[in-house]
Amino acid sequence: MNILTVDFEEPVVLTINNQTIKLTAFKTQEHGHIKFGVDAPRAVKVHREEVYLAIKKQEEERSLA
């Protein structure tokens, strides 16, 4: 795992399969919390990890049925 340090509101640009995705961290009013903004093409599906894992589990269950 790579760990990057960037300033708030400074985008990190990723290119995956010729798709450009920008991730931006924002401060919130709640102490110790941040939010992420994701700027990606509509064709790119973006999910939190727990949502992604639930989708994968459903797909595996369907393939076994």
Secondary structure, 3 states (H helix, E strand, C coil): CCCCCCCCCCCEEEEECCEEEEEEEEECCCCCCEEEEEECCCCCCCCCHHHHHHHHHHHHHHHHC
